[in-house]
Amino acid sequence: MSAPAPLAAPRGTGPALCAEAISKGFTSGKLRTQVLDGLSLSIDTGELTLISGPSGCGKSTLLAILSGLQPVDSGCVTALGCDLGTLDDQALERFRLLHTGFVFQGFNLFPALDALEQVELPLHYLGLSRRQARERATQSLDEVGMTPRMHLRPGELSGGEKQRVAIARALAKHPDLLFADEPTSALDAANGQVIIDILHRIARGHGTTVLCVSHDPRLVHHADRVLSMEDGRILSDRRPAPPALLSRGATA
């Protein structure tokens, strides 16, 4: 079985993500809540971008829209040169399969599968052979430091280990876009730092565009860019100084 043909432009040709005047609201009974209203942004290829802000500010909704999990009410979202609004449900599902990886707060692992099987599972849908899937899954687990634990099931893993398996599962697809929604919020400080370092290495080493929603302040100085949101709007857009530069400035 051959892998499906790609739907979008190759990695490294212009901005990875663009949103133009996007709006999104939700209705509950007679109450209409406007979450995003005319928001525009552009995300560069191969960078780790952090979206921060208080709960309810619209950052998770923005992540869902940029990843094609939710449609916009108005406006346009372009991912890897493809207008997501022109795709039907089947084409959107295929786009996500071929080009995106997801990491969630709750890990989303299958209780009956060991770590290696968790990572292999989506690779079969890409058309890889059993041998190819095993090799790629093993490589991804090794990259996140989970080789010694690859034959354990989720019930035998710590929270940090579960999140590393989830990252390996996303990474094994070789995605152009990696979306992470609160990836460290369920972890202690030490495990959270490990996850932050891994996400940073993925952006740097693989040229993957990593878009992360988080309250975690430790992510700020590992991000290439920080977008601060409030009430569905981007209040600031900045590029923090790398930790090494901050340390040198403190000792100067």
Short mmCIF file of the C-alpha atoms (twelve columns), coordinates in Angstrom:
data_MODEL
# 
_entry.id   MODEL 
# 
loop_
_atom_site.group_PDB 
_atom_site.id 
_atom_site.type_symbol 
_atom_site.label_atom_id 
_atom_site.label_alt_id 
_atom_site.label_comp_id 
_atom_site.label_asym_id 
_atom_site.label_seq_id 
_atom_site.Cartn_x 
_atom_site.Cartn_y 
_atom_site.Cartn_z 
_atom_site.pdbx_PDB_model_num 
ATOM 1   C CA . MET A 1   0.000   0.000  0.000  1 
ATOM 2   C CA . SER A 2   1.506   3.315  -1.052 1 
ATOM 3   C CA . ALA A 3   1.317   6.468  1.026  1 
ATOM 4   C CA . PRO A 4   -1.310  9.014  -0.099 1 
ATOM 5   C CA . ALA A 5   -0.122  11.987 -2.079 1 
ATOM 6   C CA . PRO A 6   0.383   15.189 -0.111 1 
ATOM 7   C CA . LEU A 7   -2.316  17.850 -0.095 1 
ATOM 8   C CA . ALA A 8   -0.129  20.872 0.528  1 
ATOM 9   C CA . ALA A 9   3.056   22.694 -0.295 1 
ATOM 10  C CA . PRO A 10  6.370   21.209 0.892  1 
ATOM 11  C CA . ARG A 11  7.931   22.320 4.178  1 
ATOM 12  C CA . GLY A 12  9.854   25.563 4.141  1 
ATOM 13  C CA . THR A 13  7.931   27.521 1.449  1 
ATOM 14  C CA . GLY A 14  6.556   30.634 3.142  1 
ATOM 15  C CA . PRO A 15  4.530   30.932 6.349  1 
ATOM 16  C CA . ALA A 16  3.283   27.630 7.714  1 
ATOM 17  C CA . LEU A 17  -0.019  29.067 8.977  1 
ATOM 18  C CA . CYS A 18  -1.997  32.190 8.125  1 
ATOM 19  C CA . ALA A 19  -5.264  33.421 9.590  1 
ATOM 20  C CA . GLU A 20  -7.013  36.364 7.985  1 
ATOM 21  C CA . ALA A 21  -9.830  38.149 9.850  1 
ATOM 22  C CA . ILE A 22  -11.131 34.950 11.440 1 
ATOM 23  C CA . SER A 23  -14.178 35.031 13.704 1 
ATOM 24  C CA . LYS A 24  -15.683 32.273 15.831 1 
ATOM 25  C CA . GLY A 25  -18.576 32.230 18.256 1 
ATOM 26  C CA . PHE A 26  -20.617 29.648 20.132 1 
ATOM 27  C CA . THR A 27  -24.322 29.601 20.960 1 
ATOM 28  C CA . SER A 28  -25.778 28.080 24.126 1 
ATOM 29  C CA . GLY A 29  -29.531 28.496 24.314 1 
ATOM 30  C CA . LYS A 30  -30.181 32.180 23.658 1 
ATOM 31  C CA . LEU A 31  -26.662 33.227 24.637 1 
ATOM 32  C CA . ARG A 32  -24.124 33.895 21.901 1 
ATOM 33  C CA . THR A 33  -20.465 34.128 22.958 1 
ATOM 34  C CA . GLN A 34  -18.002 35.626 20.515 1 
ATOM 35  C CA . VAL A 35  -14.645 33.935 21.108 1 
ATOM 36  C CA . LEU A 36  -12.593 35.320 18.198 1 
ATOM 37  C CA . ASP A 37  -13.473 38.462 16.265 1 
ATOM 38  C CA . GLY A 38  -11.506 39.450 13.178 1 
ATOM 39  C CA . LEU A 39  -8.196  37.948 14.346 1 
ATOM 40  C CA . SER A 40  -5.279  37.793 11.891 1 
ATOM 41  C CA . LEU A 41  -1.822  36.257 12.284 1 
ATOM 42  C CA . SER A 42  0.959   34.494 10.429 1 
ATOM 43  C CA . ILE A 43  3.112   31.670 11.863 1 
ATOM 44  C CA . ASP A 44  6.584   31.129 10.430 1 
ATOM 45  C CA . THR A 45  7.842   27.728 9.347  1 
ATOM 46  C CA . GLY A 46  10.127  25.795 11.697 1 
ATOM 47  C CA . GLU A 47  9.516   27.876 14.824 1 
ATOM 48  C CA . LEU A 48  8.111   27.162 18.278 1 
ATOM 49  C CA . THR A 49  5.300   29.656 18.810 1 
ATOM 50  C CA . LEU A 50  3.586   29.933 22.187 1 
ATOM 51  C CA . ILE A 51  0.043   31.237 22.608 1 
ATOM 52  C CA . SER A 52  -0.490  32.334 26.206 1 
ATOM 53  C CA . GLY A 53  -3.334  33.968 28.067 1 
ATOM 54  C CA . PRO A 54  -5.976  33.424 30.766 1 
ATOM 55  C CA . SER A 55  -8.578  30.666 30.619 1 
ATOM 56  C CA . GLY A 56  -11.417 31.521 28.276 1 
ATOM 57  C CA . CYS A 57  -9.436  34.020 26.199 1 
ATOM 58  C CA . GLY A 58  -9.833  31.949 23.005 1 
ATOM 59  C CA . LYS A 59  -6.388  30.421 22.681 1 
ATOM 60  C CA . SER A 60  -7.535  26.778 22.544 1 
ATOM 61  C CA . THR A 61  -10.246 27.727 20.053 1 
ATOM 62  C CA . LEU A 62  -7.605  29.436 17.932 1 
ATOM 63  C CA . LEU A 63  -5.430  26.307 18.055 1 
ATOM 64  C CA . ALA A 64  -8.383  24.123 17.019 1 
ATOM 65  C CA . ILE A 65  -9.165  26.417 14.087 1 
ATOM 66  C CA . LEU A 66  -5.572  26.634 12.865 1 
ATOM 67  C CA . SER A 67  -5.283  22.840 12.993 1 
ATOM 68  C CA . GLY A 68  -8.504  22.285 11.069 1 
ATOM 69  C CA . LEU A 69  -10.375 20.726 13.993 1 
ATOM 70  C CA . GLN A 70  -12.935 23.539 14.017 1 
ATOM 71  C CA . PRO A 71  -14.285 25.690 11.166 1 
ATOM 72  C CA . VAL A 72  -14.367 29.476 11.276 1 
ATOM 73  C CA . ASP A 73  -17.580 31.475 11.119 1 
ATOM 74  C CA . SER A 74  -15.851 33.940 8.806  1 
ATOM 75  C CA . GLY A 75  -12.370 34.636 7.544  1 
ATOM 76  C CA . CYS A 76  -9.729  32.398 6.023  1 
ATOM 77  C CA . VAL A 77  -7.186  29.917 7.389  1 
ATOM 78  C CA . THR A 78  -4.308  28.771 5.204  1 
ATOM 79  C CA . ALA A 79  -2.085  25.894 6.352  1 
ATOM 80  C CA . LEU A 80  0.974   24.906 4.299  1 
ATOM 81  C CA . GLY A 81  -0.441  26.858 1.386  1 
ATOM 82  C CA . CYS A 82  -3.830  25.103 1.538  1 
ATOM 83  C CA . ASP A 83  -7.053  27.023 2.235  1 
ATOM 84  C CA . LEU A 84  -8.682  24.839 4.891  1 
ATOM 85  C CA . GLY A 85  -12.089 26.386 4.194  1 
ATOM 86  C CA . THR A 86  -12.156 24.785 0.749  1 
ATOM 87  C CA . LEU A 87  -11.758 21.233 2.112  1 
ATOM 88  C CA . ASP A 88  -14.643 18.928 2.979  1 
ATOM 89  C CA . ASP A 89  -14.558 16.746 6.091  1 
ATOM 90  C CA . GLN A 90  -12.786 13.867 4.343  1 
ATOM 91  C CA . ALA A 91  -10.136 16.126 2.845  1 
ATOM 92  C CA . LEU A 92  -9.574  17.845 6.206  1 
ATOM 93  C CA . GLU A 93  -9.106  14.473 7.884  1 
ATOM 94  C CA . ARG A 94  -6.596  13.505 5.208  1 
ATOM 95  C CA . PHE A 95  -4.751  16.815 5.618  1 
ATOM 96  C CA . ARG A 96  -4.424  16.264 9.378  1 
ATOM 97  C CA . LEU A 97  -3.250  12.684 8.839  1 
ATOM 98  C CA . LEU A 98  -0.550  13.673 6.367  1 
ATOM 99  C CA . HIS A 99  0.700   16.949 7.784  1 
ATOM 100 C CA . THR A 100 -0.152  17.408 11.465 1 
ATOM 101 C CA . GLY A 101 0.617   15.952 14.862 1 
ATOM 102 C CA . PHE A 102 -1.260  16.635 18.100 1 
ATOM 103 C CA . VAL A 103 -0.241  16.572 21.756 1 
ATOM 104 C CA . PHE A 104 -2.938  17.085 24.392 1 
ATOM 105 C CA . GLN A 105 -3.052  17.682 28.124 1 
ATOM 106 C CA . GLY A 106 -4.768  14.321 28.691 1 
ATOM 107 C CA . PHE A 107 -2.247  12.210 26.681 1 
ATOM 108 C CA . ASN A 108 -5.024  10.338 24.751 1 
ATOM 109 C CA . LEU A 109 -3.323  6.943  24.978 1 
ATOM 110 C CA . PHE A 110 -5.037  3.554  24.575 1 
ATOM 111 C CA . PRO A 111 -4.922  1.581  27.858 1 
ATOM 112 C CA . ALA A 112 -4.438  -1.813 26.162 1 
ATOM 113 C CA . LEU A 113 -1.480  -0.809 23.948 1 
ATOM 114 C CA . ASP A 114 2.128   -0.529 25.012 1 
ATOM 115 C CA . ALA A 115 4.170   2.562  24.150 1 
ATOM 116 C CA . LEU A 116 5.572   1.119  20.932 1 
ATOM 117 C CA . GLU A 117 2.113   0.086  19.712 1 
ATOM 118 C CA . GLN A 118 0.727   3.548  20.550 1 
ATOM 119 C CA . VAL A 119 3.302   5.185  18.285 1 
ATOM 120 C CA . GLU A 120 2.961   2.613  15.506 1 
ATOM 121 C CA . LEU A 121 -0.829  2.884  15.247 1 
ATOM 122 C CA . PRO A 122 -1.196  6.087  13.159 1 
ATOM 123 C CA . LEU A 123 1.696   5.077  10.925 1 
ATOM 124 C CA . HIS A 124 -0.305  2.196  9.473  1 
ATOM 125 C CA . TYR A 125 -2.891  4.727  8.219  1 
ATOM 126 C CA . LEU A 126 -0.068  6.493  6.379  1 
ATOM 127 C CA . GLY A 127 0.551   3.345  4.353  1 
ATOM 128 C CA . LEU A 128 3.817   2.328  5.986  1 
ATOM 129 C CA . SER A 129 4.651   -1.353 6.133  1 
ATOM 130 C CA . ARG A 130 4.803   -3.097 9.498  1 
ATOM 131 C CA . ARG A 131 8.600   -3.004 9.381  1 
ATOM 132 C CA . GLN A 132 8.712   0.680  8.435  1 
ATOM 133 C CA . ALA A 133 6.230   1.582  11.163 1 
ATOM 134 C CA . ARG A 134 8.234   -0.360 13.755 1 
ATOM 135 C CA . GLU A 135 11.493  1.344  12.740 1 
ATOM 136 C CA . ARG A 136 10.014  4.839  12.747 1 
ATOM 137 C CA . ALA A 137 8.178   4.305  16.043 1 
ATOM 138 C CA . THR A 138 11.317  2.973  17.700 1 
ATOM 139 C CA . GLN A 139 13.329  5.935  16.464 1 
ATOM 140 C CA . SER A 140 10.765  8.435  17.779 1 
ATOM 141 C CA . LEU A 141 10.574  6.780  21.192 1 
ATOM 142 C CA . ASP A 142 14.361  6.835  21.383 1 
ATOM 143 C CA . GLU A 143 14.363  10.548 20.554 1 
ATOM 144 C CA . VAL A 144 12.132  11.306 23.564 1 
ATOM 145 C CA . GLY A 145 14.090  8.993  25.865 1 
ATOM 146 C CA . MET A 146 11.497  6.220  26.107 1 
ATOM 147 C CA . THR A 147 13.383  3.275  24.607 1 
ATOM 148 C CA . PRO A 148 13.742  1.445  27.960 1 
ATOM 149 C CA . ARG A 149 9.985   1.817  28.599 1 
ATOM 150 C CA . MET A 150 8.617   1.137  25.121 1 
ATOM 151 C CA . HIS A 151 6.964   -2.176 26.028 1 
ATOM 152 C CA . LEU A 152 5.006   -0.774 28.991 1 
ATOM 153 C CA . ARG A 153 1.332   0.199  28.903 1 
ATOM 154 C CA . PRO A 154 0.010   3.590  30.067 1 
ATOM 155 C CA . GLY A 155 -0.950  2.214  33.486 1 
ATOM 156 C CA . GLU A 156 2.721   1.415  34.104 1 
ATOM 157 C CA . LEU A 157 4.013   4.874  33.082 1 
ATOM 158 C CA . SER A 158 4.253   8.183  34.930 1 
ATOM 159 C CA . GLY A 159 2.501   11.289 33.641 1 
ATOM 160 C CA . GLY A 160 5.695   12.631 32.125 1 
ATOM 161 C CA . GLU A 161 6.375   9.317  30.398 1 
ATOM 162 C CA . LYS A 162 2.849   9.221  28.988 1 
ATOM 163 C CA . GLN A 163 3.306   12.685 27.526 1 
ATOM 164 C CA . ARG A 164 6.627   11.653 25.982 1 
ATOM 165 C CA . VAL A 165 4.880   8.700  24.322 1 
ATOM 166 C CA . ALA A 166 2.208   11.086 23.014 1 
ATOM 167 C CA . ILE A 167 4.906   13.355 21.577 1 
ATOM 168 C CA . ALA A 168 6.675   10.367 20.003 1 
ATOM 169 C CA . ARG A 169 3.381   9.307  18.411 1 
ATOM 170 C CA . ALA A 170 3.008   12.751 16.849 1 
ATOM 171 C CA . LEU A 171 6.679   13.000 15.884 1 
ATOM 172 C CA . ALA A 172 6.753   9.598  14.174 1 
ATOM 173 C CA . LYS A 173 4.436   10.924 11.469 1 
ATOM 174 C CA . HIS A 174 7.125   13.462 10.512 1 
ATOM 175 C CA . PRO A 175 4.531   16.244 10.646 1 
ATOM 176 C CA . ASP A 176 4.992   19.672 9.135  1 
ATOM 177 C CA . LEU A 177 2.804   21.095 11.913 1 
ATOM 178 C CA . LEU A 178 2.759   20.033 15.563 1 
ATOM 179 C CA . PHE A 179 -0.035  21.370 17.774 1 
ATOM 180 C CA . ALA A 180 0.291   21.115 21.557 1 
ATOM 181 C CA . ASP A 181 -2.598  22.073 23.858 1 
ATOM 182 C CA . GLU A 182 -1.451  22.585 27.476 1 
ATOM 183 C CA . PRO A 183 1.187   19.813 27.176 1 
ATOM 184 C CA . THR A 184 2.742   20.452 30.622 1 
ATOM 185 C CA . SER A 185 -0.249  21.444 32.775 1 
ATOM 186 C CA . ALA A 186 -0.781  17.940 34.211 1 
ATOM 187 C CA . LEU A 187 2.923   17.448 35.027 1 
ATOM 188 C CA . ASP A 188 5.228   18.377 37.886 1 
ATOM 189 C CA . ALA A 189 8.050   20.872 37.363 1 
ATOM 190 C CA . ALA A 190 10.725  18.340 36.407 1 
ATOM 191 C CA . ASN A 191 8.606   16.441 33.902 1 
ATOM 192 C CA . GLY A 192 7.200   19.679 32.510 1 
ATOM 193 C CA . GLN A 193 10.720  20.904 31.801 1 
ATOM 194 C CA . VAL A 194 11.536  17.663 29.965 1 
ATOM 195 C CA . ILE A 195 8.490   18.136 27.710 1 
ATOM 196 C CA . ILE A 196 9.398   21.765 27.022 1 
ATOM 197 C CA . ASP A 197 12.941  20.752 26.028 1 
ATOM 198 C CA . ILE A 198 11.629  18.044 23.705 1 
ATOM 199 C CA . LEU A 199 9.236   20.421 21.928 1 
ATOM 200 C CA . HIS A 200 12.070  22.902 21.501 1 
ATOM 201 C CA . ARG A 201 14.345  20.236 20.002 1 
ATOM 202 C CA . ILE A 202 11.623  19.132 17.581 1 
ATOM 203 C CA . ALA A 203 11.271  22.645 16.176 1 
ATOM 204 C CA . ARG A 204 15.044  23.110 15.970 1 
ATOM 205 C CA . GLY A 205 16.089  19.656 14.802 1 
ATOM 206 C CA . HIS A 206 13.258  18.719 12.460 1 
ATOM 207 C CA . GLY A 207 12.199  22.096 11.089 1 
ATOM 208 C CA . THR A 208 8.710   21.361 12.377 1 
ATOM 209 C CA . THR A 209 6.380   24.274 13.018 1 
ATOM 210 C CA . VAL A 210 5.311   23.848 16.657 1 
ATOM 211 C CA . LEU A 211 2.308   25.819 17.919 1 
ATOM 212 C CA . CYS A 212 1.717   25.478 21.639 1 
ATOM 213 C CA . VAL A 213 -1.076  26.764 23.893 1 
ATOM 214 C CA . SER A 214 0.010   26.947 27.528 1 
ATOM 215 C CA . HIS A 215 -0.238  28.764 30.845 1 
ATOM 216 C CA . ASP A 216 3.240   27.492 31.755 1 
ATOM 217 C CA . PRO A 217 5.613   30.489 32.127 1 
ATOM 218 C CA . ARG A 218 8.645   28.210 31.636 1 
ATOM 219 C CA . LEU A 219 7.737   27.845 27.982 1 
ATOM 220 C CA . VAL A 220 8.194   31.550 27.312 1 
ATOM 221 C CA . HIS A 221 11.992  31.558 27.051 1 
ATOM 222 C CA . HIS A 222 12.045  28.363 25.006 1 
ATOM 223 C CA . ALA A 223 9.694   29.815 22.393 1 
ATOM 224 C CA . ASP A 224 10.838  31.678 19.308 1 
ATOM 225 C CA . ARG A 225 7.709   33.793 19.542 1 
ATOM 226 C CA . VAL A 226 5.069   34.480 22.187 1 
ATOM 227 C CA . LEU A 227 1.541   35.614 21.336 1 
ATOM 228 C CA . SER A 228 -0.387  36.880 24.376 1 
ATOM 229 C CA . MET A 229 -4.177  36.700 24.081 1 
ATOM 230 C CA . GLU A 230 -7.045  38.207 26.010 1 
ATOM 231 C CA . ASP A 231 -10.759 38.321 25.136 1 
ATOM 232 C CA . GLY A 232 -10.173 36.768 21.735 1 
ATOM 233 C CA . ARG A 233 -7.550  39.294 20.674 1 
ATOM 234 C CA . ILE A 234 -3.772  39.194 20.406 1 
ATOM 235 C CA . LEU A 235 -2.487  41.819 22.824 1 
ATOM 236 C CA . SER A 236 1.224   41.364 22.200 1 
ATOM 237 C CA . ASP A 237 3.544   39.597 19.786 1 
ATOM 238 C CA . ARG A 238 7.153   39.300 20.916 1 
ATOM 239 C CA . ARG A 239 10.310  37.255 20.521 1 
ATOM 240 C CA . PRO A 240 11.897  36.543 23.933 1 
ATOM 241 C CA . ALA A 241 15.655  36.547 24.409 1 
ATOM 242 C CA . PRO A 242 17.081  32.996 24.591 1 
ATOM 243 C CA . PRO A 243 17.903  31.751 28.138 1 
ATOM 244 C CA . ALA A 244 21.651  31.899 27.427 1 
ATOM 245 C CA . LEU A 245 21.431  35.591 26.564 1 
ATOM 246 C CA . LEU A 246 19.378  36.270 29.693 1 
ATOM 247 C CA . SER A 247 21.974  34.511 31.845 1 
ATOM 248 C CA . ARG A 248 24.834  36.502 30.335 1 
ATOM 249 C CA . GLY A 249 22.907  39.730 30.894 1 
ATOM 250 C CA . ALA A 250 22.304  38.867 34.553 1 
ATOM 251 C CA . THR A 251 26.005  38.275 35.184 1 
ATOM 252 C CA . ALA A 252 27.322  41.203 33.178 1 
# 
